[in-house]
Amino acid sequence: MTQISISHPDKVLFKSAGVTKQWLDDYYLKVATPLMQYAKGRPIAFKRYPHGYPGKNFFQKNKPPYAPEWINSIKLGLHKAAEYITPTDIDTIRWLVNREAIEFHTIQSKAPNFMQPDILVFDLDPPTTPEFSLNEQFSIVKKLALTIRPLIESFGYQTFPKTSGKKGIHIFCPVHPKNTYDEVFEAAKEIGIKIVSQTKNTTLKITKSERINKTLIDIYRNHTLQSMSMPYGVRATEKVTVSMPLTWDALAQLESPEIFTVFTVPAYLNKHGDAWAKISEYSVDLHTKKAQ
């Protein structure tokens, strides 16, 4: 492991919780094993907060020109290519934390099959109803996730849920990395259409006017090189929440996604283990390919 020296370790990155750069670095060291099992070799994008959260920030895909040689990267893109960082170990994440990177987003493909996704995903985003609290919004998507699990699995997939770290839920379905992004998207779209036909107050339409009082089944995360919050990754929130992989039983019992933070996740992992430890062992062919 490369030696990382954290500059200005006492710099506060989360003013609301008093979380310093050193604290964030310590968190990633504690969750390194499960995090890297998923993130290793996977292109990432990241959001940097030079003066901490809340504050001015920017979303970055390209590896900084001053990055050391040991940080791996790959140029990817359909129209405007970006030099994506592909972590080989937790020190890549720590190096970015040292540059005030707070959020990390991973792409649904990894080395060496950068253009063949190994994940089919559904992003459940609740209605943006002003009078609903975060926990009420989360309750809506949790009930929906539990409802549609057997429907998705009826297509032959194993499903793995995680909190987004905010109000949504992500359902990951591991697939063999031998199909194009377009093929994976079409498979997700077929399932999404069936979900909407069999559930109330859901939609595939992403525009806000079409989403009034409806939960979005976001299948568009399956488009080429789209990214989602990194499993075990910190989110830019007041409580320093984490996008947390869970078993379905744990999700069913969860009342608030804000339970999972940089303060609580390491101990939870020590007690319960990594819910996604064997996710890659459940990869299957796309159901659209099986029918051919």
C-alpha positions as CSV (number, residue, x, y, z in Angstrom):
1,M,0.0,0.0,0.0
2,T,1.3,3.4,-1.0
3,Q,2.0,5.8,1.9
4,I,-0.5,8.6,1.9
5,S,0.3,11.8,3.9
6,I,-2.9,13.7,4.8
7,S,-2.2,17.4,4.5
8,H,-4.0,19.7,6.9
9,P,-5.6,16.7,8.7
10,D,-7.6,19.0,11.1
11,K,-9.3,20.8,8.2
12,V,-13.1,20.4,8.7
13,L,-14.9,18.9,5.7
14,F,-18.3,18.6,7.3
15,K,-19.1,21.7,9.4
16,S,-22.4,20.3,10.8
17,A,-20.7,17.2,12.2
18,G,-17.2,18.5,12.8
19,V,-15.8,15.7,10.5
20,T,-12.2,16.5,9.6
21,K,-10.2,15.4,6.6
22,Q,-8.3,12.9,8.9
23,W,-11.6,11.5,10.2
24,L,-12.8,10.9,6.7
25,D,-9.5,9.3,5.8
26,D,-9.8,7.0,8.9
27,Y,-13.3,6.0,7.8
28,Y,-12.1,4.8,4.4
29,L,-9.3,2.8,5.9
30,K,-11.8,1.1,8.2
31,V,-14.1,0.1,5.3
32,A,-11.4,-0.5,2.8
33,T,-11.9,-4.3,2.3
34,P,-15.6,-4.3,1.4
35,L,-15.4,-1.0,-0.5
36,M,-12.6,-2.1,-2.7
37,Q,-14.1,-5.5,-3.4
38,Y,-16.7,-3.5,-5.4
39,A,-14.7,-0.4,-6.5
40,K,-11.4,-1.9,-7.6
41,G,-10.8,-1.3,-11.3
42,R,-14.1,0.6,-11.6
43,P,-14.1,4.1,-13.2
44,I,-15.1,6.7,-10.7
45,A,-16.2,10.3,-10.7
46,F,-16.0,12.5,-7.7
47,K,-17.4,15.7,-6.1
48,R,-14.9,18.0,-4.5
49,Y,-15.6,20.6,-1.8
50,P,-12.4,22.8,-1.5
51,H,-13.8,24.5,1.5
52,G,-15.9,21.7,3.0
53,Y,-19.6,20.9,3.0
54,P,-21.7,22.9,2.6
55,G,-19.9,25.1,0.2
56,K,-18.9,25.5,-3.4
57,N,-18.2,22.2,-5.1
58,F,-17.6,20.7,-8.5
59,F,-18.1,17.3,-10.1
60,Q,-15.0,15.9,-11.7
61,K,-14.4,12.9,-14.0
62,N,-10.9,13.6,-15.2
63,K,-7.8,12.5,-13.3
64,P,-6.0,15.7,-12.2
65,P,-2.9,16.4,-14.2
66,Y,-0.7,16.4,-11.1
67,A,-1.9,13.0,-10.0
68,P,1.0,10.6,-9.2
69,E,1.9,7.9,-11.7
70,W,0.7,5.1,-9.4
71,I,-2.9,6.2,-9.8
72,N,-4.5,4.2,-12.7
73,S,-6.8,5.7,-15.2
74,I,-8.5,4.9,-18.5
75,K,-9.9,7.3,-21.2
76,L,-13.5,6.6,-21.9
77,G,-16.4,8.4,-23.5
78,L,-18.7,8.4,-26.5
79,H,-18.5,12.1,-27.5
80,K,-16.2,13.8,-25.1
81,A,-13.8,11.4,-23.5
82,A,-12.7,11.7,-19.9
83,E,-9.6,10.3,-18.2
84,Y,-11.4,8.3,-15.5
85,I,-9.5,7.1,-12.4
86,T,-9.7,3.4,-11.8
87,P,-8.8,2.6,-8.2
88,T,-6.4,-0.3,-7.5
89,D,-6.5,0.0,-3.7
90,I,-8.0,2.3,-1.0
91,D,-5.0,4.7,-1.3
92,T,-6.5,6.0,-4.5
93,I,-9.6,7.0,-2.6
94,R,-7.5,8.5,0.2
95,W,-5.4,10.5,-2.2
96,L,-8.6,12.1,-3.5
97,V,-10.0,12.7,0.0
98,N,-6.8,14.6,0.6
99,R,-7.9,16.9,-2.3
100,E,-11.3,17.4,-0.6
101,A,-13.2,14.8,-2.6
102,I,-16.2,14.0,-0.5
103,E,-18.5,12.1,-2.8
104,F,-17.5,9.2,-5.1
105,H,-19.6,7.7,-7.9
106,T,-18.8,4.4,-9.6
107,I,-19.7,3.3,-13.1
108,Q,-21.5,0.0,-13.7
109,S,-18.5,-1.6,-15.5
110,K,-14.9,-2.3,-14.6
111,A,-11.5,-3.5,-15.9
112,P,-10.9,-5.1,-18.3
113,N,-14.5,-4.8,-19.7
114,F,-15.0,-1.1,-19.5
115,M,-17.8,-1.0,-22.1
116,Q,-19.6,-4.2,-20.9
117,P,-21.5,-3.5,-17.7
118,D,-21.4,-6.1,-14.9
119,I,-24.3,-4.5,-13.1
120,L,-27.9,-3.9,-14.1
121,V,-29.4,-1.3,-11.8
122,F,-32.7,0.3,-10.7
123,D,-32.6,3.6,-8.9
124,L,-35.8,4.3,-6.9
125,D,-36.3,8.0,-6.3
126,P,-39.4,9.0,-4.2
127,P,-41.9,11.7,-5.1
128,T,-40.6,15.2,-4.3
129,T,-43.5,16.0,-2.0
130,P,-42.6,19.0,0.1
131,E,-44.6,18.0,3.2
132,F,-42.9,14.6,3.4
133,S,-39.9,14.2,5.6
134,L,-36.8,12.4,4.4
135,N,-37.8,9.3,6.4
136,E,-41.3,9.4,5.0
137,Q,-39.9,9.6,1.5
138,F,-37.5,6.7,2.3
139,S,-40.4,4.6,3.6
140,I,-42.2,5.0,0.2
141,V,-39.2,3.7,-1.8
142,K,-38.4,1.0,0.8
143,K,-42.0,-0.5,0.5
144,L,-41.7,-0.3,-3.3
145,A,-38.3,-2.0,-3.3
146,L,-39.6,-4.9,-1.2
147,T,-42.6,-5.2,-3.4
148,I,-40.7,-5.3,-6.7
149,R,-37.9,-7.6,-5.6
150,P,-39.7,-10.8,-6.5
151,L,-40.8,-9.3,-9.8
152,I,-37.2,-8.4,-10.8
153,E,-35.9,-11.8,-9.6
154,S,-38.6,-13.5,-11.7
155,F,-36.5,-12.5,-14.7
156,G,-33.6,-14.6,-13.3
157,Y,-31.6,-12.0,-11.4
158,Q,-30.3,-11.9,-7.9
159,T,-30.9,-8.5,-6.3
160,F,-28.7,-6.6,-3.9
161,P,-30.1,-3.4,-2.3
162,K,-28.3,-0.4,-0.9
163,T,-29.3,3.0,0.4
164,S,-28.3,5.9,-1.8
165,G,-27.2,7.7,1.4
166,K,-30.0,10.2,0.9
167,K,-33.7,9.3,0.3
168,G,-33.5,6.7,-2.5
169,I,-32.7,3.0,-2.8
170,H,-30.6,1.3,-5.4
171,I,-31.2,-2.3,-6.5
172,F,-28.1,-3.9,-8.1
173,C,-28.4,-7.0,-10.3
174,P,-25.0,-8.6,-11.1
175,V,-24.6,-9.7,-14.8
176,H,-21.9,-11.3,-16.8
177,P,-19.8,-8.5,-18.5
178,K,-20.4,-9.5,-22.1
179,N,-23.2,-7.2,-23.3
180,T,-23.2,-3.6,-24.4
181,Y,-24.6,-0.8,-22.3
182,D,-27.5,-0.5,-24.8
183,E,-28.3,-4.2,-24.4
184,V,-28.3,-3.9,-20.6
185,F,-30.4,-0.7,-20.7
186,E,-33.0,-2.5,-22.9
187,A,-33.2,-5.4,-20.4
188,A,-33.7,-2.9,-17.6
189,K,-36.3,-1.0,-19.6
190,E,-38.4,-4.2,-20.2
191,I,-38.4,-4.9,-16.4
192,G,-39.1,-1.2,-15.6
193,I,-42.2,-1.2,-17.9
194,K,-43.5,-4.3,-16.1
195,I,-42.9,-2.7,-12.7
196,V,-44.8,0.4,-13.6
197,S,-47.7,-1.7,-15.1
198,Q,-48.0,-3.7,-11.8
199,T,-47.4,-1.0,-9.1
200,K,-49.2,2.1,-8.2
201,N,-47.8,5.6,-8.3
202,T,-44.6,4.7,-10.2
203,T,-43.2,6.1,-13.5
204,L,-40.3,5.7,-15.9
205,K,-40.7,9.4,-16.9
206,I,-37.9,11.5,-15.5
207,T,-39.3,15.0,-15.9
208,K,-40.6,16.6,-12.7
209,S,-44.0,17.3,-14.2
210,E,-44.6,13.6,-14.8
211,R,-43.4,12.6,-11.4
212,I,-45.9,14.4,-9.2
213,N,-46.9,11.9,-6.4
214,K,-45.0,9.2,-8.2
215,T,-41.8,7.2,-7.5
216,L,-39.3,7.3,-10.4
217,I,-38.0,3.9,-11.5
218,D,-34.8,5.3,-12.8
219,I,-33.5,2.8,-15.5
220,Y,-31.4,5.5,-17.1
221,R,-28.5,4.8,-14.9
222,N,-27.9,1.9,-17.2
223,H,-27.0,4.2,-20.1
224,T,-23.3,4.3,-21.2
225,L,-20.9,5.3,-18.4
226,Q,-23.5,6.6,-16.1
227,S,-22.5,6.5,-12.4
228,M,-24.1,6.0,-9.0
229,S,-23.1,6.6,-5.4
230,M,-20.2,4.3,-4.5
231,P,-21.1,1.4,-2.1
232,Y,-19.8,2.5,1.4
233,G,-19.1,5.9,-0.1
234,V,-19.8,9.0,2.0
235,R,-22.5,11.5,0.8
236,A,-22.5,15.2,1.1
237,T,-25.1,15.5,3.8
238,E,-25.5,17.2,7.2
239,K,-25.1,13.9,9.0
240,V,-22.3,12.5,6.8
241,T,-24.4,9.6,5.6
242,V,-23.1,6.6,3.7
243,S,-24.5,4.7,0.7
244,M,-24.9,1.4,2.5
245,P,-25.2,-2.1,1.0
246,L,-27.7,-4.2,2.9
247,T,-29.4,-7.6,3.0
248,W,-33.1,-7.5,2.2
249,D,-33.9,-8.4,5.8
250,A,-31.9,-5.4,7.1
251,L,-33.5,-3.1,4.6
252,A,-37.0,-4.3,5.7
253,Q,-36.2,-3.3,9.3
254,L,-34.5,0.0,8.4
255,E,-36.5,3.1,9.4
256,S,-34.1,5.8,8.3
257,P,-31.1,5.9,5.9
258,E,-29.5,8.4,8.2
259,I,-28.7,5.6,10.6
260,F,-25.7,4.8,8.4
261,T,-22.9,7.4,8.8
262,V,-19.2,7.6,9.0
263,F,-19.7,7.3,12.8
264,T,-21.8,4.1,12.7
265,V,-20.9,2.0,9.6
266,P,-17.5,0.6,10.7
267,A,-19.1,-0.9,13.9
268,Y,-22.1,-2.2,11.9
269,L,-19.7,-3.9,9.4
270,N,-17.7,-5.5,12.3
271,K,-21.0,-6.9,13.7
272,H,-22.9,-7.9,10.6
273,G,-20.3,-8.2,7.9
274,D,-20.4,-7.1,4.2
275,A,-23.9,-7.8,2.8
276,W,-22.4,-7.7,-0.7
277,A,-19.4,-9.9,0.0
278,K,-20.4,-12.5,-2.7
279,I,-22.2,-10.3,-5.1
280,S,-20.0,-11.2,-8.1
281,E,-20.8,-14.9,-7.6
282,Y,-24.4,-14.3,-8.5
283,S,-23.7,-12.9,-12.0
284,V,-26.1,-14.2,-14.7
285,D,-26.8,-13.6,-18.4
286,L,-29.3,-11.0,-19.4
287,H,-32.8,-12.4,-19.5
288,T,-33.2,-10.9,-23.0
289,K,-30.3,-13.1,-24.2
290,K,-31.6,-16.3,-22.6
291,A,-34.8,-15.9,-24.6
292,Q,-32.9,-15.9,-27.9
